C-alpha cells in the first residue's frame, strides 16, 4: 500500500512539472517570437534569442528551429555552424523539417 501511494504521488508530481515546463516553454517562445518579429515590442534579435534559447533548452521544437536559424543568420548571436547543426538536429528529431 505504501509503495502504491508513493507511485501515485510521483505520477501526480511529474505530471504537474511537465505541464508547468510546457507552459513556461510556450510563454518563452511567445516572448522570443514577439522580439524576433517586432510584434508589440521593438524588434530585438538579442532579446529574442535569450527567450527562444530558454524555450529550446526546455525542449520546444519550434524554438530549437528558430535558434538554429538565428545562429545561421547571425541574428542576435555570432554565426556558429556547430550550433546551427546542434539545434537543427534537436528540432528535426521532434519532426520539424
N, C-alpha and C positions, 0 to 999 in steps of 0.2 A: 504494500500500500504506500509506504514512504517513497519508494522508487517511482511509482506512478505519479505521485504528487510532484516530485522534483522534475520529472519529464514534462508534466503539464506546465509548470512554472517556466521551464526552459523554452518550451514552444511558444508560450504567450510572449515572453520577453523578446525572443528572436523575431517574432512577427512584428512587434511594436518597433523594434530597432530598424528592421528592414523598411517598414513604412516611413519612419522618420528620415532615414537616409535617402529614400527615393524622393520624398518631398523636398528635402534640402537640395539634392542634386537638381531637381526641376527648377527650384527658385534661383539657384545659382546660374543655371543655364539661361533662364529668362533675363536675369540682370546682365549677364555677359552678352547676350544677343542684343539687348537694348543698347548697350555701349558700342557694340560692333556696328550696328546699323544706324545708330544715332536716333533711335526711337524714344522720344520723351526726354532724352538727355543729349548732351553734345557728344558726337562720335569721338570715341577714345579707344584706340586699339589696345593700349597697355592695360587700361582698366578692364576692357572686355576680356583680355587674356587671363587676367587674375581670376575672374569669376568662372570662365569656361574651364580653366585648368582644374579648379577645385571640383567642378562637376564631373570632369573627365576622370579624375582620381577616384571619385565615388562610383565610377562605372557607367556613366551615361554615354552611350554610343555616339549620340549626336554631338556632344561636347568633345569627345575624343576626335571625331572627324574635323570639327572646327579647329581644334588645337593643331592638328596635322596641317590643315590649310594655312593657318597663321604662321607656323614655322616655315612652310614652303615659301610663302609670300614675304616673310619678314615683317608681318604686321603686329606691332606691339612687342615683338621679340626678335632676336637676331635669327637670320636664316640658319637652319640646322637640319641637314638631311637625315641625320640619325634620329632626331626627334620626329621628323615627318613620318618616317617608316614605323617608328615605335607607336605613335598614336594611330596611324592608318591601320596597322595590323590589329590593334585592340578594337578599333571600330569595325573592321571587316569581320573579325571573329564573332561579332554580335549582329552581323547581317547588313551593315552599312556598306554600300558599294561605291 
